[in-house]
Amino acid sequence: MISLWLAIPALALLAIPFITLISVTPWRGFHLAYGDWHSVTVSLGLSAVSIPIIILLGIPLALWMARSDSRWRSWVEAFVMVPLLTPPLAMGILLVSVYGPYGSLGDGLSRLGISLTNNAAAFVLAQVYGALPYFVMSARAAFEGVPHDVEEAGKTLGASRWHILSKLTLPIASRGLATGLAIAWVRVIGEFGIVLVFCYFPQGIPVKLFINLQNDGVDSVYSLLWILLITTLPFPLWCFSRMGKRKKEYPGVS
């Protein structure tokens, strides 16, 4: 009971902004501004592209980091942590320097007729850079939580590496993978700093919120802000609910 009372200040602090949002939203005049629905389409559509890319790139790297005894492991972990710790605005500038029309790779790509500036491909690339490190670190922790003796038992029974991965490792690690996926989803939908610098167009929800705020003030953004929350939160909450069910199935696995 004492711990509950001690938790109330933190809970109240976290709840105040959302309670305020409910009270200040102009419900009678609830409507989206011009171009808002397009920003929703951009965010959802391109996130559906970037999330599979993040999973396909992240799981092999995370699995290697969790299982490898290589002396290069610490260096690889550092390389993953650097973009995670780099402020989004700085990362956006770095991407422009690399993939922009006059960047080190961008110049060569432009000669091949490939542009990674202010287009859908640049938007997806920005999302991948913003979310991949978070997914990798969460997935690595999930794989480290898989007992080695479970995988060794699979090998003893003659299971192939693919069957061990698909039937044992991934199901047992699914709680942690769900956490990483939830974080990645929030990052790709809500990414602002990298996108603002690297690919201002097409405009997703965060950039459109910023434009509406600059042009028309805070009262003009509440409708789109609700759309952002409704778009962003259900999937992570579903992942966390699945984590709870998985914990019951594998009570001894973290």
C-alpha positions in Angstrom: 0.0 0.0 0.0 2.9 2.3 0.8 4.4 1.7 -2.6 1.1 2.6 -4.3 1.1 6.0 -2.5 4.7 6.6 -3.5 3.8 5.8 -7.1 1.0 8.3 -7.3 3.2 11.4 -8.0 4.8 9.7 -11.0 1.5 8.5 -12.3 -0.1 11.9 -11.9 2.9 13.6 -13.7 2.5 11.2 -16.6 -1.2 11.5 -16.8 -1.6 15.3 -16.7 -0.7 16.1 -20.4 -3.2 13.5 -21.7 -5.9 14.7 -19.3 -5.2 18.2 -20.5 -5.4 17.1 -24.1 -8.9 15.8 -23.5 -10.0 19.0 -22.0 -8.6 21.4 -24.5 -9.5 19.5 -27.7 -12.3 21.4 -29.5 -14.6 18.4 -29.9 -17.4 20.2 -31.6 -15.1 21.6 -34.2 -13.0 18.5 -34.5 -11.6 18.3 -38.1 -8.4 17.8 -39.9 -6.7 20.6 -41.8 -5.9 20.5 -45.5 -3.2 17.9 -46.2 -3.5 16.2 -42.8 -5.0 13.0 -44.2 -2.2 12.8 -46.8 0.3 13.0 -43.9 -1.4 10.1 -42.2 -1.3 8.1 -45.4 2.4 8.9 -45.8 3.3 7.9 -42.2 1.3 4.6 -42.3 2.2 3.6 -45.8 5.9 4.2 -45.6 6.1 2.7 -42.0 4.7 -0.5 -43.4 7.8 -0.5 -45.7 10.4 0.4 -43.1 9.3 -1.9 -40.3 9.9 -5.1 -42.3 13.3 -3.7 -43.4 14.2 -3.1 -39.8 13.2 -6.6 -38.8 15.1 -8.2 -41.6 18.2 -6.2 -40.9 17.9 -6.2 -37.1 17.3 -9.8 -36.2 20.5 -11.3 -37.8 22.6 -8.5 -36.2 21.0 -8.9 -32.8 21.3 -12.6 -32.9 25.0 -12.4 -33.8 25.6 -9.8 -30.9 23.8 -12.1 -28.5 25.6 -15.3 -29.5 29.1 -14.3 -30.7 32.2 -14.5 -28.7 34.2 -12.5 -31.3 36.6 -9.8 -30.1 34.8 -7.5 -32.5 31.5 -7.8 -30.6 32.2 -4.7 -28.4 33.1 -2.7 -31.4 29.9 -3.7 -33.2 27.9 -2.8 -30.1 29.5 0.6 -30.1 28.6 1.1 -33.8 25.0 0.3 -33.0 24.9 2.6 -30.0 26.4 5.6 -31.7 23.4 6.3 -34.0 21.0 5.4 -31.1 22.7 8.1 -28.9 23.1 10.7 -31.7 20.5 13.4 -31.5 17.9 13.1 -34.4 18.7 16.5 -35.8 22.4 15.7 -36.0 21.6 12.3 -37.6 19.5 14.1 -40.2 22.5 16.4 -41.1 24.7 13.3 -41.3 22.3 11.6 -43.7 22.2 14.7 -45.9 26.0 14.7 -45.9 26.1 11.1 -47.0 23.0 10.6 -49.2 22.3 14.2 -50.3 22.8 15.3 -53.9 26.3 16.5 -53.0 27.0 13.9 -50.4 29.7 11.2 -50.5 27.3 8.5 -51.7 24.6 10.8 -53.0 26.7 12.1 -55.8 27.4 8.7 -57.1 23.8 7.6 -56.8 22.6 10.7 -58.6 24.8 9.8 -61.6 23.0 6.5 -61.7 19.6 8.3 -61.6 18.9 7.5 -58.0 17.8 10.2 -55.6 17.5 9.9 -51.9 16.4 13.4 -51.1 12.8 14.5 -50.4 11.1 11.4 -51.7 9.6 8.2 -50.3 12.9 6.3 -50.4 14.6 9.0 -48.3 11.6 8.9 -45.9 12.0 5.2 -45.4 15.7 5.5 -45.0 15.3 8.1 -42.3 12.8 5.9 -40.4 15.2 2.9 -40.6 18.1 5.0 -39.2 15.8 6.3 -36.5 14.5 2.9 -35.3 16.9 0.2 -36.3 19.4 0.7 -33.3 16.5 0.6 -30.8 15.2 -2.7 -32.3 18.6 -4.3 -32.4 19.4 -3.5 -28.8 16.0 -4.8 -27.6 16.3 -7.9 -29.8 19.8 -8.6 -28.6 18.6 -8.6 -25.0 15.7 -10.9 -26.0 18.1 -13.4 -27.6 20.4 -13.3 -24.6 17.5 -14.3 -22.4 17.0 -17.6 -24.3 18.6 -20.4 -22.3 21.5 -22.0 -24.1 20.5 -25.5 -22.9 17.2 -25.2 -24.8 19.0 -24.7 -28.0 21.6 -27.3 -27.2 18.7 -29.8 -26.6 17.4 -29.0 -30.0 20.8 -29.7 -31.5 21.0 -33.0 -29.6 17.7 -34.1 -31.1 19.0 -33.4 -34.6 17.1 -30.2 -35.3 18.6 -27.9 -38.0 19.7 -24.4 -37.2 16.7 -23.0 -39.0 14.3 -25.2 -36.9 16.0 -24.2 -33.7 15.7 -20.6 -34.6 12.1 -20.7 -35.8 10.7 -23.2 -33.3 12.8 -22.4 -30.1 14.8 -19.2 -30.2 12.3 -16.9 -31.8 9.2 -18.1 -29.8 11.0 -17.9 -26.5 12.5 -14.5 -27.3 9.2 -13.1 -28.7 8.5 -11.0 -25.6 11.7 -9.0 -26.0 11.2 -8.9 -29.7 7.7 -7.5 -29.2 9.2 -4.8 -27.0 11.8 -3.9 -29.7 9.1 -3.9 -32.4 6.8 -1.7 -30.3 9.7 0.8 -29.8 10.6 0.7 -33.5 7.0 1.3 -34.5 6.8 4.4 -32.2 10.1 5.6 -33.6 9.2 5.3 -37.3 5.7 6.9 -36.9 7.0 9.7 -34.6 10.4 10.4 -36.2 10.7 14.1 -36.6 14.3 15.4 -36.4 15.8 13.1 -39.0 12.9 13.5 -41.4 12.7 17.3 -41.0 16.3 17.7 -42.2 16.8 14.8 -44.6 13.4 14.5 -46.3 11.0 17.4 -45.6 8.8 15.9 -48.4 6.7 13.8 -48.4 5.3 15.1 -45.1 4.4 12.6 -42.5 2.3 13.3 -39.4 5.1 14.8 -37.2 6.3 17.3 -39.8 2.7 18.2 -40.7 2.0 18.8 -37.0 5.0 21.2 -36.9 3.8 23.0 -40.0 0.3 23.5 -38.6 1.7 24.6 -35.3 3.9 27.2 -37.0 1.2 28.5 -39.4 -2.0 28.4 -37.2 -1.0 28.0 -33.6 -1.4 25.2 -31.0 -5.3 25.2 -31.3 -5.0 23.9 -34.9 -3.0 20.8 -34.1 -5.2 18.9 -31.6 -7.1 16.9 -34.2 -4.0 15.7 -36.0 -2.4 15.1 -32.6 -5.2 12.7 -31.7 -4.7 10.9 -35.0 -1.0 10.6 -34.3 -1.8 9.0 -30.9 -4.4 6.7 -32.3 -2.0 5.7 -35.0 1.0 5.2 -32.8 -0.3 3.6 -29.5 -2.5 0.6 -30.3 0.2 -1.5 -31.9 2.7 -1.1 -29.0 -0.1 -1.7 -26.4 -1.0 -4.9 -28.3 2.7 -6.0 -28.2 2.9 -5.4 -24.5 -0.3 -7.4 -24.0 1.3 -10.2 -26.0 4.3 -10.0 -23.8 2.2 -10.6 -20.7 0.7 -13.7 -22.3 4.1 -15.0 -23.4 5.4 -14.6 -19.8 2.7 -17.0 -18.6 3.7 -19.5 -21.3 7.4 -19.2 -20.4 7.5 -18.1 -16.8 11.2 -18.8 -16.4 12.3 -16.8 -19.4 13.0 -13.1 -19.1 
